[in-house]
Structures are given as C-alpha cells and as structure tokens.
Amino acid sequence: MSNGATEQYQRSPVTRDRVRPRTIFSIIVFVLATVLTPLSVAGHWAHSTIVDAERYIETIGPIGASPEVQSVFAEVVTDAIVEQVNTESLVGDFLGGILPGNEITDRLAGPIATGINGLIGTAVDTFVTSDAFTRAWLELNKAAQKGFIAILQKEPSGPIELQGDDVVLNLDSVIALAQEKLVESGISFAANITVPATDKQFVLMSAPALAQARTFYAFSAPILSWVMVLIAAMFILAILLARRRARTTVAAGIAVIGSAFALYAATVLGEGVVTNQFKGSIFEDSAVVVYQSFLSYLVSGLQALLALGIILVLGGWLAGRTNSAHYVRGHFTRGLNEIADRTGWDTGSRFAPYAPIIRWAVVVIWLAVLLSGNYLGSFSGILFTLFMAGIWTGLEILIRARTTIEVVVLEQNLETEVPDQA
C-alpha cells in the first residue's frame, strides 16, 4: 500500500514540478534580476553620464543657459570681485584729492561706491548672458569632466583639484574672462583685482566621499557599460528555464515596470532633499535646475524602461493560453499567413523548424543593442526598435511562406502555436 502511494506521489505532475531543479533555479535567477534591476539602471545612468564626455556635455551644457544658474553665477562672480575692492575707500581717496573737507568726501563716497558696485554687477550680468559665457561654460565643463575622471584614476588634472580634504572645481578661467569683460565695459581697475584662490573654487566633495567614489569606480567601471545586458540575460534565462514562460514573461514586465516607478519615486524624493538643503540660499532655484537637468537622461531612460516593461507584459499575455490572447494571436497570424501566401515563396520549409530560435535571436539582439549603449530613452532607440519590429515581421513572413501541400499541417500548427512553449 505504501509502495503504491509512494509511486503515485513520485508520478504526480504537481509534486514533480515542485522539485524540478530548473524551476527552482529559474525563480532564483528571476528574483536576483528583479532586485538588481533598479541598481543596475541607476549605475548604468551614472556611469554613462559622467564617463561619456559627449553625454556629459549634452547634460551639463544647457544648464549654462538657464536664467537661474546665470543669476547665481553672476552674483558669485560679482561678490568675488567686489570683496577684493574697497570701492568706498578708493572713491574717498580720489575725492579727497579734489574736494576740500572730509565731510563732503564722506557724504559722496558712499553713494558713488554703491553706483560703481552696481556697474560691476551690471557688467557681470551682461557677461553671463552672453555667448562668451556659454562658450566658457562648455569649455570649463569639458575640462572638468576629464579632470573628474582623472582624479578618480588618482591622476588629478585640469580644473578639478585636491585642496586639503576637499575636491574643488577651479573657476579661475571664467572669473578671468569676467574681469576682461569688465575692463571692456570701462571698469579698467578690474584688471588689477586679484581674487584669492579660495574665492575661485567650488567644493564638489570631501576626501572620504572621493575615496568611496574611487572604490566604486574601480570596481564598477568594467561592468557598468554592460550591466543592463547582463540583467536582461538573467531575465531571459529565467524565462527559458520556467515551466510557464508566458507567465514568467509577464512577471518580468511587471518587475521592470516596478523598477521604473521605484527609481522615479527616488528622483522625486531626491529633488525634495536638494530643495531643503539649499532652501533660503542663493543656490535654491539653481540647485533644482541643475538637479533636474542632470537627471533628465535618467528620467528619459525610466520612461523607456516603463515602455519596455509594458511590451514584455503584452508579449507575455499574447503568448499565453487565455482565450483573448488566442483570439488576438489568431488574427495576427492569419494576417501574416495571408501576406506570406501572396509572396509565392517556399521559405517556410527551411525556416519554420527553427522558428523559436529565430524569434529568440531577434529578441536577444534587440535587447543587447538597446541596453548596451545610450539608446534607451533616446529617439535612436525608438528607431532601432521599429527597425527590429520590421525585421521580426519579415522573418515571420519567411517562416510562414510555403507553396507545397505537405506543409499545410505545419501552417495550421503555426496559427495556434504558443511561442513560449518549448
């Protein structure tokens, strides 16, 4: 009796499925891919934005034209110059040599000095809204990007410098150009102003943060360019190993959609942190602009990731066994078969036996190219996706195109085929 029960237990499909090693491995791989997806997306974005010089300039370059950033920069440069000039004392000395009596000199020196400081501010405002500032901003950031990579590689160079325990951005070139514009505006004494180095530096991070950044860069730089492809490969492996591939595909899509929403929520919370950090300071408005601009490509990537998740959900549903999916799939396959029949070709006899391999190859190539570069979230990525959709359609037509009677049965099977089953 016990032997019969044991034999029935061993033959039970439910019991057998629960102990299948490939199913357990599929679940483990799927969970790891789901957990690592948001981390890999954030890491890939940070790596491509900072390390890729072209992407960095595309991100940072437009910030120089922002009124909020221009206003703050003008105020900082004006203060750095005015603080080095005791305008009231200079005016007093000048008037003292012309007018008799200290009382008259003292009364006139203050308003005149205020007017001169206003002229300096106006001249600097004119400079930061000019094309010269835009060019200087781009050149500074090009050098800064190279300098930051160099300092991560322990080879400091360019405007990024180590000053004690701080990593600073040296604004010397831009302030010097501002002084030249002041001289051109008639404020000739600006040429003789020496701005201390501390007033020409912007602190980027502390030494402990730099040490962490160097460690992360050394560890992650080799893999961050391909980490999205690795995550996609993990999802594909989990789907291939799963007993119900269509459902696993839908689950993968939901995981991708969840990651996109989670990262977007993190960017919103991060903006709130930045706003609170600079609230009440001259950098309040500009900090938000810089934050939003710096994350613009990440937000675009998250939108593309959301679309990718929706495609996976729809693809998994379409490949499933529900009546609605079967109905839609039937209309789609009949349309393709009709087009294939009109070609008069007989390519199906050669391609049909390899249809699953061909379909998976198209998916793998699409994901590998889309996720390995900077296509995700860009117009080029949309064009490439449309191109691969055209390739998929063309291959489906070749798979279904036959003229021989012997393969009619195979054609009927293709119409009801579930792509996710082995």
Steps between C-alpha positions, in 0.01 A plus 500: 500500500777735592690408186198592291460831679867572457484419131194721456674779689807473276290502184288799606561786253452756775754336728744449215477868401568616852831319521627572150844662538455717189183653646675584826795646312263703281340653811839582653625667182173690460511635857865606462425677172202678655703622798794610288298679230458839676861493621633416154289771333625766744859382468488486121353851486763644736783328312385607153420857610833566671745284305359566151631849416240561230211397725640711785515814286153432362379484859696785660537733201142635490516586871724798419211661309260470794403840647512354851857377457610818321359713783682302768824496303479877447447556871789274599741660250390852593547433871841340437615815316333766717629344822855556380440870431427751775306718260403757760863545608616541141230757430582683825867524412414623153254763627738604780748621244235709328258626765596675822362368825444146617128553562417556134723212396335261745150596383583446134721192529223263612247563219772510234649172627155341495454617143836354396414167661173510310689557176720201576192287564333619180813427297525151648129440431558598138792262481320194641214544252737526202627240255846543652376360831326209325826409326696541822247283683533221243879512499510499880273197519688312229818546700316423825367169365850390398639624829243310704578175319869568552455558872301176528801331342727678754645729233366851586507744210305791353258715699420214741751522786568359843515774762562350843207270573281638222458440129443840340410641159727793411306786337811705424450497121143629517576770760799617296275528195248696707776743601588550132138584424498751787804673356332511159198659670715788629574369850874502441607439860344151480812384315708557815269305732651180636230258613629252761503136400244415768247733335549331164428147615180303534511199734370184330561236766707416804795261511302211659237530226778503239646180646160332471457631145842366401422158645163488324654618172783245511256217574210594278654671196574174314145365536267802512507538122352152462309457826163559334574226249594265784171571678308440177687171454399396853133569424524308171667207677227499765234497227668218306531286813145568618226243450251771404699742295215731407416568865865549582527752217205692642662488844826633352310788343335581832841493671642741242200733536536489879869588475421798276242634745729440799789689342274785393369528856862513619574790262197690634611444858854602405373827358329571830824434687692736272235770538511477878879498505529829310178660626550866584837525323586662169536150354140392574354544151817414309555179700161368390574590137838325514344195668220470245735553205753249631227237539329574168654200323418275794135608487494438123654160560237420764225589253658263248534236772130538577419452131726194491319353798163558333630327185606200709162482673314520168738250339460254786122539494490455121706182529278363776213254497208731576211517255555869436869447424417208274244713318739792442785269408277320251414824318864601494627168368227481237603842372863391481403175328299689243797723420729197490267317260501794261879495473498162327822407680586166654730620778287359781615145439852610592430764769196361683687223691727768647226754574548509884876550461451777245249681719717484810803613298312813389397574859853451632657721232237771560558504876880474474529801269228701677649453847874497427530860383320829543197401292263445791280805529630663182343553159763267353369228730148549365623479142701187579198339665286572195777360280515177701120476489526515122767230503277284722205541264711419195638186661150389603391533139798289388417241766140473379556525124452158334357369177513123559194304616706289735545786746136605532480323835807690621333826395193414704720426800671836466166676521434351842860480618583632846842666452603459859476122507799286420 
